[in-house]
Amino acid sequence: MKPSFSTRAVAFLAAAALLAVTACSAGSGTSSGSSPGGDQNLAIGLVAEPASLDFTTTDGAAIPQVLLGNVYETLVKQDDSGKIVPSLAKSWTVSPDRKTYTFDLVDNAKFTNDKQFTANDAVFSINRVKTAWTTSLKAAMDVVSQAKALSPTQLQVTLAKPSNDWLFRMTTRIGAMFSESGVSALATAPVGSGPFKFSKWNRGDSIVMVRNDNYWGSKPYFQQITLKYFKDATALNNALLTGTINVIGTVQAPEALSQFTSNDKYQVIEGTTNGEVLLSFNNSLPLFKDIRTRQGIRMAIDHKALLDTCWAGRGKLIGSMVPPTDPWYEDLTGVAPYDLAKAKSLLQASGAAGKTLRLRLPTLPYATSCGQVVKSQLEQAGLKVAIDQLEFPAAWLTTVFKNADYDMSIIAHVEPRDLGAVFNAKYYTRYDDPTLQGYLAAADSGDEAAQVDNLKKAARRLSEQAAGDWLFLLPNLMVADKSVKGLPTNAITENFDLSKLAR
């Protein structure tokens, strides 16, 4: 990481973003290319409804998908190509020892409770991650030794040690800026400085967002955006075909795309994500402590056939916990190639052959569809697999994520750069590997070259040790009315940026 950061360089890099159809961030002086659209409304169909609106105490990607960037803003954020760019901080510098960050903040941002955003709010928000947050992601803030306001528009953050990861984590949910007087009801009444305000939540159906007409940056085009949730892929498709929604935010039946590609009323967006669809193992169980069991399961899965069968061939095979959009990506699909004979031998040797494994799946289309293929392929290798479907998010988060009451599961991990967060002893994977942790520590504290080198080693270590099995990388598949503009080609952040959408 360089000792200083030029916002002019950032602006130049942002111009090379992957999404030519979208604009730069709100607050940078640009917008989607259309003026605010009066009382125009938009409806977006999604799948995973949040369990709560409080991502400080509730895990899961569905909450930041809705709120991050739209209601809650961060000091810095990622552009569409993954570069870190200004947001509530218009510029920043890093000390030569890489431990002190000084942020110059915008002076015209207000929260929706009418309180001015200042450096004191940033100090409060950073400290609150360490003292009040309860989710596992809070650990990324442990490296901060002090945050202080130098003035209402200048913030200084001092780290206990150099960290390549910390500034990046400030683009994620832990970097969200809160009003000190607006945190009393986060689960139901979020207060932020973003381009939208939370309006209402019809549980089991929809969340309604309305434009923040007092927003400090460029105003969104749409006055109201309704996020509607569907558990059934057919119902989601029918909602677009009948005009109930205008956008399918996450296609859940790729095999049915032809009904949209053959109709000039619609546009189909296809790009990439960082959503690794993981066949996770409960590594605390004796059977999974034996590497032969884990390797046998990996080699029993014909990943190309699985992708073709359960997700219509859409997506990418990756072989470990790193997507191609990260600088340390390597194609590791060759580490554990499909080899049914070897899989049978390994499972026999570990004592797993003939055992019944519980595959506890969330009620999400990709998990239920691909789970059937996993079951079939593993049973061909001599295992018995009992599928147990758990309502998502509540039942799955409690049973699998919180209590680790499972043998295997399937879930897409969509948080950016989450290798270390997912594979550690305290996470639901219960994966304890000092060698992996050593690579991660070296990557965080070293220079840029050391970061790339050590994260490549970490990804290879995960793959060679078969800590889980990476079925494929989810594609960003969206379908929308042809008139909708600003849809992202790639979805590589935690949030769905509603402010870029227009007609």
KAJOWO-V285487 format. One record per residue. N is the residue number from 0. RES is the residue in one small letter. PHI is phi in whole degrees, -180 to 180 (* if undefined). OMEGA is omega in degrees with one decimal (* if undefined). Layout:
# KAJOWO-V285487
N&RES&PHI&OMEGA  N&RES&PHI&OMEGA
This chain:
# KAJOWO-V285487
0&m&*&-177.9  1&k&-78&-176.2  2&p&-72&176.2  3&s&-143&-176.2  4&f&-130&-179.7  5&s&-90&179.3  6&t&-70&174.3  7&r&-67&177.2  8&a&-65&178.0  9&v&-61&-179.2  10&a&-62&178.9  11&f&-65&179.8  12&l&-65&-179.4  13&a&-63&180.0  14&a&-66&179.7  15&a&-95&-178.2  16&a&-60&-177.2  17&l&-67&-173.6  18&l&-98&178.7  19&a&-70&-176.1  20&v&-82&-178.3  21&t&-105&-176.6  22&a&-106&174.5  23&c&-70&-172.8  24&s&-66&172.6  25&a&-61&-176.7  26&g&98&178.8  27&s&-92&176.9  28&g&95&179.0  29&t&-126&179.6  30&s&-141&-176.5  31&s&-74&177.7  32&g&101&177.6  33&s&-128&177.2  34&s&-77&-179.8  35&p&-50&-166.9  36&g&-97&175.9  37&g&55&-177.2  38&d&-99&-178.2  39&q&-69&-178.0  40&n&-120&177.4  41&l&-142&176.5  42&a&-124&-177.7  43&i&-119&178.0  44&g&-93&179.2  45&l&-130&-175.2  46&v&-114&-172.5  47&a&-89&177.5  48&e&-80&177.7  49&p&-62&173.4  50&a&-85&-177.8  51&s&-160&173.8  52&l&-104&-176.5  53&d&-109&180.0  54&f&-82&174.1  55&t&-81&-179.1  56&t&-127&-177.3  57&t&-127&178.3  58&d&-78&178.1  59&g&114&-175.4  60&a&-83&-173.6  61&a&-69&-178.5  62&i&-74&177.1  63&p&-64&175.6  64&q&-56&-178.1  65&v&-86&-165.3  66&l&-97&-173.8  67&l&-70&-179.2  68&g&84&179.2  69&n&-92&176.0  70&v&-106&178.9  71&y&-96&175.8  72&e&-106&178.7  73&t&-119&177.9  74&l&-65&177.9  75&v&-131&-179.6  76&k&-147&176.2  77&q&-95&169.7  78&d&-85&-172.2  79&d&-72&176.3  80&s&-105&177.1  81&g&93&177.9  82&k&-75&176.7  83&i&-84&-175.3  84&v&-132&-177.7  85&p&-65&170.7  86&s&-141&175.1  87&l&-72&169.7  88&a&-97&-177.5  89&k&-83&175.2  90&s&-163&177.5  91&w&-160&174.9  92&t&-130&179.2  93&v&-123&-178.7  94&s&-66&-179.3  95&p&-57&178.9  96&d&-83&175.2  97&r&64&-179.4  98&k&-115&-177.0  99&t&-119&178.7  100&y&-111&176.6  101&t&-117&-176.3  102&f&-108&170.0  103&d&-97&-171.2  104&l&-98&172.8  105&v&-64&-175.6  106&d&-110&-174.4  107&n&-128&179.7  108&a&-92&177.5  109&k&-129&172.3  110&f&-80&-178.6  111&t&-74&170.1  112&n&-93&175.4  113&d&75&176.7  114&k&-88&178.5  115&q&-70&173.8  116&f&-81&178.6  117&t&-135&178.1  118&a&-62&177.2  119&n&-64&176.3  120&d&-66&178.1  121&a&-66&176.6  122&v&-61&178.5  123&f&-58&-176.2  124&s&-67&179.9  125&i&-66&179.9  126&n&-65&-177.3  127&r&-68&175.1  128&v&-58&-176.3  129&k&-77&-173.0  130&t&-106&-172.2  131&a&-122&179.5  132&w&-70&179.8  133&t&-123&-179.7  134&t&-80&-176.5  135&s&-65&-176.9  136&l&-68&-178.3  137&k&-61&-177.0  138&a&-59&-179.5  139&a&-66&178.6  140&m&-93&-177.6  141&d&-63&-177.4  142&v&-71&-179.2  143&v&-78&177.0  144&s&-95&179.2  145&q&-159&170.1  146&a&-128&-179.8  147&k&-144&178.4  148&a&-88&175.5  149&l&-82&176.0  150&s&-163&178.5  151&p&-59&-177.5  152&t&-119&177.7  153&q&-136&-176.9  154&l&-120&174.8  155&q&-121&178.3  156&v&-121&-179.7  157&t&-112&179.0  158&l&-95&177.3  159&a&-71&179.4  160&k&-157&177.6  161&p&-60&-178.9  162&s&-144&174.8  163&n&-67&-170.9  164&d&-85&-167.1  165&w&-62&-177.8  166&l&-62&176.9  167&f&-61&-179.9  168&r&-63&177.4  169&m&-71&172.9  170&t&-86&-176.9  171&t&-98&-174.1  172&r&-61&-179.1  173&i&-69&177.5  174&g&-90&-178.2  175&a&-63&179.8  176&m&-97&-177.6  177&f&-116&170.2  178&s&-86&-178.3  179&e&-59&179.6  180&s&-93&-176.0  181&g&-123&-176.0  182&v&-112&-175.4  183&s&-77&-176.8  184&a&-142&-175.0  185&l&-63&-176.2  186&a&-70&-175.1  187&t&-131&-175.0  188&a&-141&-178.5  189&p&-67&178.6  190&v&-122&-179.0  191&g&-140&-178.7  192&s&-109&-169.7  193&g&-80&-175.4  194&p&-72&178.8  195&f&-127&173.6  196&k&-117&172.8  197&f&-69&-179.3  198&s&-108&179.8  199&k&-157&-178.6  200&w&-131&172.7  201&n&-93&-170.8  202&r&-57&-177.2  203&g&83&-176.4  204&d&-134&-169.5  205&s&-161&170.6  206&i&-124&-177.6  207&v&-110&176.3  208&m&-115&178.2  209&v&-123&-178.0  210&r&-63&174.4  211&n&-87&-175.4  212&d&-71&175.5  213&n&-101&-177.2  214&y&-62&-175.2  215&w&-73&-177.6  216&g&-105&-179.9  217&s&-69&-175.2  218&k&-76&175.3  219&p&-64&178.2  220&y&-72&-173.6  221&f&-87&177.3  222&q&-76&-178.8  223&q&-140&174.6  224&i&-126&179.0  225&t&-104&176.5  226&l&-101&-176.9  227&k&-104&-173.5  228&y&-109&-177.9  229&f&-130&176.9  230&k&-90&-175.0  231&d&-115&-177.2  232&a&-63&-180.0  233&t&-66&178.5  234&a&-63&178.0  235&l&-63&178.2  236&n&-62&-179.4  237&n&-62&179.7  238&a&-63&176.4  239&l&-73&-178.4  240&l&-63&-178.7  241&t&-96&178.2  242&g&84&177.7  243&t&-69&174.8  244&i&-126&179.4  245&n&-108&-175.8  246&v&-142&164.8  247&i&-93&-174.5  248&g&-72&178.7  249&t&-143&-179.5  250&v&-63&-177.3  251&q&-114&176.4  252&a&-142&-176.2  253&p&-57&-179.2  254&e&-67&-178.6  255&a&-100&-176.0  256&l&-65&-175.8  257&s&-60&179.4  258&q&-68&177.5  259&f&-102&-179.3  260&t&-66&-179.2  261&s&-91&-177.3  262&n&-121&-174.9  263&d&-74&173.8  264&k&-74&-170.8  265&y&-122&171.5  266&q&-120&177.5  267&v&-115&178.1  268&i&-103&176.2  269&e&-136&177.6  270&g&-146&-178.1  271&t&-122&176.6  272&t&-136&167.3  273&n&-112&-178.8  274&g&-88&179.3  275&e&-78&177.1  276&v&-80&-171.6  277&l&-104&164.5  278&l&-85&-173.1  279&s&-88&177.0  280&f&-113&172.6  281&n&-85&-171.9  282&n&-73&175.2  283&s&-85&-178.2  284&l&-83&-177.7  285&p&-52&-177.9  286&l&-63&-178.1  287&f&-88&173.4  288&k&-71&178.0  289&d&-84&-176.8  290&i&-60&-179.3  291&r&-67&175.5  292&t&-64&-176.9  293&r&-64&179.7  294&q&-67&178.7  295&g&-63&178.2  296&i&-63&-179.4  297&r&-60&-176.6  298&m&-76&177.4  299&a&-81&-175.3  300&i&-101&173.8  301&d&-87&-170.4  302&h&-64&179.0  303&k&-65&178.3  304&a&-64&178.0  305&l&-63&-178.7  306&l&-61&179.2  307&d&-64&-175.3  308&t&-79&-171.0  309&c&-98&-179.5  310&w&-138&173.7  311&a&53&177.9  312&g&74&-179.5  313&r&-88&-177.6  314&g&125&-176.0  315&k&-136&174.5  316&l&-84&-172.0  317&i&-125&174.8  318&g&87&174.8  319&s&-165&-168.0  320&m&-95&-179.7  321&v&-133&176.3  322&p&-83&-178.5  323&p&-62&-179.5  324&t&-79&175.8  325&d&-91&-175.3  326&p&-64&-176.0  327&w&-103&179.3  328&y&-69&168.3  329&e&-138&175.3  330&d&-73&-177.4  331&l&-111&-179.7  332&t&-66&-179.9  333&g&-82&-179.3  334&v&-67&-179.0  335&a&-133&-178.1  336&p&-71&178.4  337&y&-62&-179.4  338&d&-153&-172.8  339&l&-63&-179.0  340&a&-63&179.5  341&k&-68&177.9  342&a&-60&179.2  343&k&-60&-179.3  344&s&-64&-179.7  345&l&-65&-179.2  346&l&-68&176.7  347&q&-67&-177.5  348&a&-66&-178.5  349&s&-83&-177.8  350&g&86&-178.6  351&a&-81&-177.3  352&a&-57&-179.8  353&g&87&178.7  354&k&-77&176.3  355&t&-97&178.5  356&l&-108&178.5  357&r&-85&175.1  358&l&-101&-174.5  359&r&-95&-171.2  360&l&-107&169.9  361&p&-73&179.7  362&t&-79&176.4  363&l&-120&-172.2  364&p&-53&-177.9  365&y&-65&-178.0  366&a&-71&-178.9  367&t&-70&-180.0  368&s&-69&-178.1  369&c&-73&178.1  370&g&-61&178.5  371&q&-65&178.9  372&v&-70&177.2  373&v&-59&178.9  374&k&-58&-178.1  375&s&-62&-177.3  376&q&-70&179.5  377&l&-70&178.5  378&e&-70&173.7  379&q&-66&-179.9  380&a&-93&175.2  381&g&107&175.2  382&l&-90&168.1  383&k&-112&-175.7  384&v&-127&176.7  385&a&-108&-179.5  386&i&-85&179.1  387&d&-131&-178.7  388&q&-90&-179.0  389&l&-118&179.3  390&e&-57&-179.4  391&f&-112&13.0  392&p&-95&-165.1  393&a&-57&-174.1  394&a&-67&-179.8  395&w&-65&-179.4  396&l&-62&-179.8  397&t&-74&-172.2  398&t&-74&-174.6  399&v&-89&-171.8  400&f&-68&-175.5  401&k&-85&-172.7  402&n&-96&-177.5  403&a&50&178.3  404&d&-96&-176.1  405&y&-168&170.2  406&d&-102&176.3  407&m&-137&174.2  408&s&-149&175.1  409&i&-133&177.9  410&i&-152&175.8  411&a&-89&176.9  412&h&-92&-172.6  413&v&-102&176.9  414&e&-68&-177.9  415&p&-71&173.5  416&r&48&-170.1  417&d&-108&-177.6  418&l&-55&-178.5  419&g&-71&179.6  420&a&-70&-176.3  421&v&-82&-174.3  422&f&-108&172.5  423&n&-151&-171.4  424&a&-66&-176.1  425&k&-91&-178.4  426&y&-84&-173.7  427&y&-65&176.2  428&t&-73&179.4  429&r&52&-176.4  430&y&-97&-175.7  431&d&-112&-176.2  432&d&-142&-179.7  433&p&-58&179.3  434&t&-63&177.0  435&l&-61&-179.3  436&q&-63&176.5  437&g&-64&176.6  438&y&-62&-178.2  439&l&-66&178.8  440&a&-65&179.2  441&a&-66&178.7  442&a&-66&-176.4  443&d&-75&-172.7  444&s&-94&-175.7  445&g&-83&176.7  446&d&-78&-173.9  447&e&-62&179.6  448&a&-66&178.8  449&a&-67&177.7  450&q&-61&-179.1  451&v&-62&-177.4  452&d&-61&-176.2  453&n&-74&177.1  454&l&-74&171.4  455&k&-64&178.1  456&k&-64&-179.7  457&a&-64&-180.0  458&a&-65&179.0  459&r&-67&178.1  460&r&-59&178.4  461&l&-58&-176.9  462&s&-69&-178.7  463&e&-67&178.0  464&q&-86&178.6  465&a&52&179.9  466&a&-65&175.4  467&g&-166&174.4  468&d&-131&-177.0  469&w&-91&-174.3  470&l&-67&175.3  471&f&-175&175.0  472&l&-97&-179.9  473&l&-60&171.3  474&p&-81&168.5  475&n&-90&-179.9  476&l&-112&179.4  477&m&-134&173.8  478&v&-129&-177.2  479&a&-152&168.8  480&d&-54&-175.8  481&k&-62&-176.2  482&s&-78&-176.0  483&v&-78&179.6  484&k&-114&172.6  485&g&86&178.3  486&l&-73&-176.1  487&p&-77&173.4  488&t&-69&178.1  489&n&-113&177.0  490&a&-121&-173.8  491&i&-118&175.5  492&t&-119&-177.3  493&e&-77&-170.4  494&n&-111&170.9  495&f&-102&-174.3  496&d&-74&-178.2  497&l&-80&-173.7  498&s&-72&-178.4  499&k&-89&-175.9  500&l&-79&-178.6  501&a&-158&172.1  502&r&-121&*
